[in-house]
Amino acid sequence: MIEFRPLTEADLPLLRVWLEREHVARWWREPIEDELGHELTGRFVIVVDGRDAGLIQTYDGEVDLLIGEEELTGRGLGPQILAQFVDDVVEADVVFAAVEEPNRRSWRAFEKAGFRHVSDVEENGLPHRLMRLDRS
Ligand SMILES: CC(C)(COP(=O)(O)OP(=O)(O)OC[C@H]1O[C@@H](n2cnc3c(N)ncnc32)[C@H](O)[C@@H]1OP(=O)(O)O)[C@@H](O)C(=O)NCCC(=O)NCCS
């Protein structure tokens, strides 16, 4: 079972651990102190079968996520988490994500959750795929 619990100050040490893991740090480029200093609004801990598994966030109709527990990656959980998050939490009718081009695992997870690759954009000088989901 997948649940979303609003991120609180008490979760920040765990978030730091996740951000420092190699499989996350490779793709999550914002400096850790900036990441930890963001507003808590719109940010949720992903809970999988009662276990804290990662972070998912929505801001201005954009979504991004990380599964911080590496052994929970590569099992098809990402697409399920995204689909459920869009259904249960996100209120916008159109949802976007910008995913780094070489992060195939991530953009495939968005595709499997129903997002389409609509254009190529540059963010921080790096090529990204802009992914879009229209909610029915
Ligand atoms: C990106 C992420 C959310 C994807 O979720 P996931 O549950 O691991 O994704 P899936 O298991 O559904 O795999 C998605 C696709 O990547 C492929 N894949 C799995 N592990 C992979 C790996 N180590 N390298 C490359 N591709 C891989 C899968 O085969 C699948 O593709 P397919 O459907 O064509 O076979 C998760 O891996 C994660 O949080 N990674 C670290 C942080 C990150 O990159 N966040 C995204 C920032 S936008």
The ligand as a Tripos MOL2 file, in Angstrom:
@<TRIPOS>MOLECULE
LIG
   48    50     1     0     0
SMALL
NO_CHARGES

@<TRIPOS>ATOM
      1 C1         13.3510    7.5830  -10.8660 C.3       1 LIG1
      2 C2         12.5570    6.6590   -9.9480 C.3       1 LIG1
      3 C3         11.4440    7.4380   -9.2670 C.3       1 LIG1
      4 C4         11.9210    5.5670  -10.8510 C.3       1 LIG1
      5 O1         11.1510    4.6980  -10.0820 O.3       1 LIG1
      6 P1         11.4190    3.1170  -10.1470 P.3       1 LIG1
      7 O2         10.4010    2.4610   -9.3030 O.co2     1 LIG1
      8 O3         12.8430    2.8520   -9.8460 O.co2     1 LIG1
      9 O4         11.1220    2.8470  -11.7020 O.3       1 LIG1
     10 P2         10.7590    1.4710  -12.4290 P.3       1 LIG1
     11 O5         11.1680    0.2960  -11.5820 O.co2     1 LIG1
     12 O6          9.3300    1.5380  -12.8570 O.co2     1 LIG1
     13 O7         11.6680    1.5160  -13.6900 O.3       1 LIG1
     14 C5         11.4330    2.4640  -14.7170 C.3       1 LIG1
     15 C6         12.1940    2.0660  -15.9440 C.3       1 LIG1
     16 O8         13.6010    2.1770  -15.7310 O.3       1 LIG1
     17 C7         14.2360    0.9240  -16.0010 C.3       1 LIG1
     18 N1         15.2920    0.7630  -14.9900 N.ar      1 LIG1
     19 C8         15.1840    0.2120  -13.7710 C.ar      1 LIG1
     20 N2         16.3700    0.2830  -13.1190 N.ar      1 LIG1
     21 C9         17.2240    0.9020  -13.9620 C.ar      1 LIG1
     22 C10        18.5900    1.2970  -13.8700 C.ar      1 LIG1
     23 N3         19.3160    1.0450  -12.7790 N.pl3     1 LIG1
     24 N4         19.1270    1.9570  -14.9250 N.ar      1 LIG1
     25 C11        18.3990    2.2270  -16.0370 C.ar      1 LIG1
     26 N5         17.1010    1.8790  -16.1760 N.ar      1 LIG1
     27 C12        16.5360    1.2190  -15.1540 C.ar      1 LIG1
     28 C13        13.1540   -0.1100  -15.8780 C.3       1 LIG1
     29 O9         13.4590   -1.2350  -16.6580 O.3       1 LIG1
     30 C14        11.9550    0.6520  -16.4120 C.3       1 LIG1
     31 O10        11.9960    0.7440  -17.8080 O.3       1 LIG1
     32 P3         11.1460   -0.2080  -18.7890 P.3       1 LIG1
     33 O11         9.7130   -0.0330  -18.4380 O.co2     1 LIG1
     34 O12        11.4760    0.3280  -20.1490 O.co2     1 LIG1
     35 O13        11.6120   -1.5970  -18.5320 O.co2     1 LIG1
     36 C15        13.4760    5.9960   -8.8670 C.3       1 LIG1
     37 O14        14.3440    5.0670   -9.4840 O.3       1 LIG1
     38 C16        14.3040    7.0350   -8.0940 C.2       1 LIG1
     39 O15        13.7860    7.6850   -7.2110 O.2       1 LIG1
     40 N6         15.6100    7.2010   -8.4640 N.am      1 LIG1
     41 C17        16.5280    8.1370   -7.8000 C.3       1 LIG1
     42 C18        16.1470    9.6170   -7.8540 C.3       1 LIG1
     43 C19        15.6870   10.0960   -9.2220 C.2       1 LIG1
     44 O16        16.2900    9.8360  -10.2480 O.2       1 LIG1
     45 N7         14.5790   10.8430   -9.1940 N.am      1 LIG1
     46 C20        13.9720   11.4040  -10.3870 C.3       1 LIG1
     47 C21        14.3420   12.8370  -10.5380 C.3       1 LIG1
     48 S1         13.3090   13.5630  -11.8040 S.3       1 LIG1
@<TRIPOS>BOND
     1     1     2 1
     2     2     3 1
     3     2     4 1
     4     2    36 1
     5     4     5 1
     6     5     6 1
     7     6     7 2
     8     6     8 1
     9     6     9 1
    10     9    10 1
    11    10    11 2
    12    10    12 1
    13    10    13 1
    14    13    14 1
    15    14    15 1
    16    15    16 1
    17    15    30 1
    18    16    17 1
    19    17    18 1
    20    17    28 1
    21    18    19 ar
    22    18    27 ar
    23    19    20 ar
    24    20    21 ar
    25    21    22 ar
    26    21    27 ar
    27    22    23 1
    28    22    24 ar
    29    24    25 ar
    30    25    26 ar
    31    26    27 ar
    32    28    29 1
    33    28    30 1
    34    30    31 1
    35    31    32 1
    36    32    33 2
    37    32    34 1
    38    32    35 1
    39    36    37 1
    40    36    38 1
    41    38    39 2
    42    38    40 1
    43    40    41 1
    44    41    42 1
    45    42    43 1
    46    43    44 2
    47    43    45 1
    48    45    46 1
    49    46    47 1
    50    47    48 1
@<TRIPOS>SUBSTRUCTURE
     1 LIG1         1 GROUP 0 **** ****
